[in-house]
Amino acid sequence: MTTVQAPDTTPATTGTTTTGRLLALGRAEATLLLRNRTALLTALGLPVLLVAGVREVLRQQASTTPGLDLNAALVTGVTGIVLLFVVYYNLTAAYVARRGELVLKRLRTGEARDLEILAGTALPSVLLALVQCAALGVAGAALLDLPVPVNPLLALAGLGLSVVLLTGLAALSSAYTRTVESAGITTLPVLMTAQFGSGLMFPLEVMPDQLAGLCRALPTTPAFLLLRIGWFGTDGSAPATGFAGSWGAGAPQLGLAVCWAAAVWWAARHRFRWEPRR
């Protein structure tokens, strides 16, 4: 009696450059993502379903908060939610799955460095999130008559730091996640805190001052605020400014976002698990 073994999806990375290893890892992870209908549905469908809910919540807030820019809050809020689910949640489950399949352990025996393995695994989720964010930006400009970004540099910095931070949080969360099924539980604190405390579902300007100040110190808040400042010239707490003025509001958030990203990656580096617990 013979048995048929499942195909080995571990990419061969020996003898390649860093770019080649990243692309090989990314292609292998993309193949696995396309085969996993649940993960693909979560990445593609859930953010779309949340748009209607976010719009209704923001519309109610706009009716009681004079001056709240509903369209600006909607676009930046949905962008943040896309990044949370497609990068953070989806990637946490991916790290746990590859660890359980011993893929990560096998990859460490080759030439790929630890950071390359983590980045290569994250590559498909990150690219998918960026495509969705770009589509949201185009749709917002076309359908909501939104202005062009006031400071594209700050907006891109916010997007990039959001990806780096959420990838690090995914690596960190995977260390406390035993199975793919339990990822929905272990990621819940970050998902809920970021949605309701980082200005995505409830803009900070509608909160009491003390609560808003506390929420501004959350790890995900500075990077998300950079997106809004870079696009609209304000984080909602002051009148909009131009390119030069946006640096005054954006510089403190940029510094905080960099510090939080560095702290999260330091913790992830020391806590990440490369093989299942025995």
C-alpha positions as CSV (number, residue, x, y, z in Angstrom):
1,M,0.0,0.0,0.0
2,T,1.4,3.4,-1.0
3,T,0.6,6.8,0.4
4,V,0.5,10.1,-1.4
5,Q,2.3,12.9,0.3
6,A,1.1,16.5,0.1
7,P,3.3,18.7,-2.0
8,D,6.0,20.6,-0.2
9,T,5.2,24.3,-0.4
10,T,8.5,25.3,1.2
11,P,10.3,27.5,-1.4
12,A,13.9,26.6,-2.3
13,T,15.9,29.6,-1.3
14,T,19.4,28.3,-1.4
15,G,21.9,30.2,-3.5
16,T,19.7,33.2,-4.2
17,T,19.9,36.9,-3.4
18,T,17.9,38.6,-0.7
19,T,15.4,39.8,-3.3
20,G,15.2,36.3,-4.9
21,R,14.5,34.7,-1.5
22,L,11.8,37.2,-0.6
23,L,10.1,36.7,-4.0
24,A,10.3,32.9,-3.6
25,L,8.8,33.0,-0.2
26,G,6.2,35.5,-1.3
27,R,5.2,33.3,-4.3
28,A,4.9,30.2,-2.0
29,E,2.8,32.1,0.6
30,A,0.6,33.6,-2.2
31,T,-0.1,30.0,-3.4
32,L,-1.1,29.0,0.1
33,L,-3.3,32.0,0.5
34,L,-5.2,31.4,-2.8
35,R,-5.8,27.8,-1.7
36,N,-7.2,28.9,1.7
37,R,-10.7,30.1,0.9
38,T,-11.4,31.2,4.5
39,A,-8.3,33.4,4.7
40,L,-9.0,34.8,1.2
41,L,-12.6,35.6,2.0
42,T,-11.5,37.3,5.2
43,A,-8.9,39.4,3.4
44,L,-11.2,40.3,0.5
45,G,-14.7,40.3,1.8
46,L,-14.7,41.3,5.4
47,P,-13.3,44.9,4.9
48,V,-15.9,45.5,2.2
49,L,-18.7,44.3,4.4
50,L,-17.5,46.7,7.2
51,V,-17.7,49.8,4.9
52,A,-21.5,50.1,5.3
53,G,-21.3,49.7,9.1
54,V,-18.5,52.2,9.4
55,R,-20.4,54.7,7.2
56,E,-23.5,54.4,9.3
57,V,-21.6,54.9,12.6
58,L,-19.8,57.9,11.2
59,R,-23.0,59.4,9.9
60,Q,-24.6,59.3,13.3
61,Q,-21.5,61.0,14.8
62,A,-21.5,63.7,12.1
63,S,-25.1,64.6,13.0
64,T,-24.1,65.4,16.6
65,T,-20.6,66.7,15.9
66,P,-20.5,69.9,13.9
67,G,-17.5,70.2,11.5
68,L,-16.8,66.4,11.3
69,D,-15.7,65.6,7.8
70,L,-17.7,62.4,7.1
71,N,-16.0,61.4,3.9
72,A,-12.5,62.0,5.2
73,A,-13.3,60.0,8.3
74,L,-14.8,57.2,6.2
75,V,-11.9,56.8,3.8
76,T,-9.2,56.9,6.5
77,G,-11.3,54.7,8.8
78,V,-11.9,52.0,6.2
79,T,-8.3,52.1,5.1
80,G,-7.2,51.4,8.7
81,I,-9.7,48.6,9.0
82,V,-8.4,47.0,5.7
83,L,-4.9,47.1,7.1
84,L,-6.0,45.6,10.4
85,F,-7.7,42.6,8.9
86,V,-5.7,42.0,5.7
87,V,-2.3,42.5,7.3
88,Y,-2.6,42.0,11.0
89,Y,-5.3,39.3,11.4
90,N,-4.6,37.4,8.2
91,L,-0.8,37.4,8.8
92,T,-1.1,36.3,12.4
93,A,-3.0,33.2,11.2
94,A,-0.4,32.6,8.4
95,Y,2.5,32.7,10.9
96,V,0.7,30.2,13.1
97,A,-0.1,27.9,10.2
98,R,3.4,27.9,8.8
99,R,4.8,27.2,12.3
100,G,2.5,24.3,12.8
101,E,3.4,22.8,9.4
102,L,7.1,23.2,10.4
103,V,7.6,25.4,7.3
104,L,9.3,28.1,9.4
105,K,11.6,25.6,11.0
106,R,12.7,24.2,7.7
107,L,13.3,27.6,6.2
108,R,15.7,28.5,9.0
109,T,18.0,25.7,7.9
110,G,18.6,27.4,4.6
111,E,20.1,30.7,3.6
112,A,17.1,32.8,4.4
113,R,17.6,35.1,7.4
114,D,14.9,35.4,10.1
115,L,13.7,38.8,8.9
116,E,13.6,37.6,5.3
117,I,11.4,34.6,6.3
118,L,9.0,36.9,8.2
119,A,8.9,39.5,5.4
120,G,8.5,36.9,2.7
121,T,5.6,35.3,4.5
122,A,4.0,38.8,4.9
123,L,4.5,39.9,1.3
124,P,1.2,38.6,-0.3
125,S,-0.9,40.0,2.6
126,V,0.9,43.4,2.4
127,L,0.5,43.6,-1.4
128,L,-3.2,42.7,-1.2
129,A,-3.8,45.3,1.5
130,L,-1.9,48.0,-0.5
131,V,-4.0,47.2,-3.6
132,Q,-7.2,47.5,-1.6
133,C,-6.0,50.8,-0.1
134,A,-5.2,52.2,-3.5
135,A,-8.6,51.2,-4.8
136,L,-10.2,52.9,-1.8
137,G,-8.3,56.1,-2.5
138,V,-9.3,56.1,-6.2
139,A,-12.9,55.3,-5.3
140,G,-12.9,58.1,-2.7
141,A,-11.5,60.6,-5.1
142,A,-14.0,59.6,-7.8
143,L,-17.2,59.0,-5.8
144,L,-16.8,61.3,-2.8
145,D,-15.0,64.2,-4.6
146,L,-12.1,64.1,-2.1
147,P,-9.1,66.4,-2.7
148,V,-5.7,65.1,-3.6
149,P,-3.4,64.5,-0.6
150,V,-2.1,67.6,1.0
151,N,1.2,65.9,1.9
152,P,1.8,62.7,0.0
153,L,5.0,62.1,1.9
154,L,3.3,61.9,5.2
155,A,0.4,59.8,3.8
156,L,2.9,57.3,2.4
157,A,4.9,57.3,5.7
158,G,1.7,56.6,7.5
159,L,0.8,53.7,5.2
160,G,4.3,52.3,5.4
161,L,4.6,52.5,9.2
162,S,1.1,51.0,9.5
163,V,2.2,48.0,7.5
164,V,5.5,47.6,9.5
165,L,3.7,48.0,12.8
166,L,0.9,45.6,12.0
167,T,3.3,43.0,10.6
168,G,5.3,43.2,13.8
169,L,2.1,42.9,15.9
170,A,1.1,39.9,13.9
171,A,4.5,38.2,14.6
172,L,4.1,39.1,18.3
173,S,0.5,37.8,18.5
174,S,1.4,34.6,16.8
175,A,3.7,33.8,19.7
176,Y,0.6,33.6,22.0
177,T,-1.6,31.8,19.4
178,R,-1.5,28.0,19.5
179,T,-3.7,27.2,16.5
180,V,-5.1,29.0,13.5
181,E,-8.6,28.7,14.9
182,S,-7.6,30.5,18.1
183,A,-6.2,33.5,16.1
184,G,-9.7,35.0,16.1
185,I,-9.4,35.2,19.9
186,T,-5.8,36.3,20.4
187,T,-6.1,39.0,17.8
188,L,-9.3,40.4,19.2
189,P,-7.8,42.8,21.8
190,V,-5.7,44.6,19.1
191,L,-8.5,44.6,16.5
192,M,-11.0,46.1,19.0
193,T,-8.6,48.6,20.5
194,A,-7.5,49.9,17.2
195,Q,-10.9,50.1,15.7
196,F,-12.5,51.9,18.6
197,G,-9.5,53.7,20.1
198,S,-7.4,54.7,17.1
199,G,-9.9,56.9,15.4
200,L,-11.2,54.4,12.8
201,M,-14.8,53.8,14.0
202,F,-14.9,56.8,16.3
203,P,-12.8,59.8,15.2
204,L,-10.8,61.2,18.1
205,E,-12.4,64.6,17.8
206,V,-15.8,63.2,18.9
207,M,-14.3,61.8,22.1
208,P,-13.8,63.6,25.5
209,D,-10.4,65.3,25.6
210,Q,-9.0,63.0,28.3
211,L,-10.1,59.9,26.4
212,A,-8.8,61.2,23.1
213,G,-5.4,61.9,24.7
214,L,-5.2,58.4,26.0
215,C,-6.2,57.0,22.6
216,R,-3.5,59.0,20.9
217,A,-0.9,57.1,22.9
218,L,-2.1,53.7,21.6
219,P,0.5,51.9,19.3
220,T,-1.7,52.0,16.2
221,T,-2.9,55.6,16.5
222,P,0.1,57.6,15.3
223,A,0.5,55.7,12.0
224,F,-3.2,55.9,11.3
225,L,-3.3,59.7,12.1
226,L,-0.4,60.2,9.7
227,L,-2.6,58.9,6.9
228,R,-5.3,61.5,7.7
229,I,-2.9,64.3,8.2
230,G,-1.0,63.5,5.0
231,W,-4.3,63.4,3.0
232,F,-6.4,66.1,4.5
233,G,-3.9,68.4,6.3
234,T,-5.3,67.8,9.8
235,D,-6.0,65.0,12.2
236,G,-9.4,66.5,13.0
237,S,-8.4,68.5,16.1
238,A,-7.5,71.7,14.2
239,P,-8.2,73.4,10.9
240,A,-6.7,71.9,7.8
241,T,-3.4,73.3,6.6
242,G,-1.2,73.0,3.5
243,F,1.9,71.0,2.7
244,A,4.2,73.0,5.0
245,G,1.7,73.3,7.9
246,S,1.0,69.6,7.8
247,W,4.5,68.8,9.0
248,G,3.8,70.6,12.3
249,A,0.9,68.2,13.0
250,G,2.6,65.2,11.4
251,A,6.1,65.3,12.9
252,P,5.1,64.3,16.4
253,Q,2.9,61.4,15.1
254,L,5.8,60.4,12.8
255,G,8.2,60.1,15.7
256,L,5.7,58.2,17.8
257,A,4.9,55.8,15.0
258,V,8.6,55.0,14.5
259,C,9.1,54.4,18.2
260,W,6.1,52.1,18.4
261,A,7.1,50.2,15.4
262,A,10.7,49.7,16.8
263,A,9.3,48.6,20.2
264,V,6.9,46.1,18.6
265,W,9.5,44.6,16.4
266,W,11.9,44.3,19.4
267,A,9.3,42.4,21.3
268,A,8.4,40.3,18.3
269,R,12.0,39.3,17.7
270,H,12.4,38.1,21.3
271,R,9.0,36.4,21.5
272,F,8.4,34.9,18.1
273,R,8.2,31.1,18.0
274,W,9.6,29.2,15.0
275,E,8.2,25.8,15.9
276,P,5.2,24.4,17.7
277,R,5.2,24.1,21.5
278,R,6.0,20.6,22.8
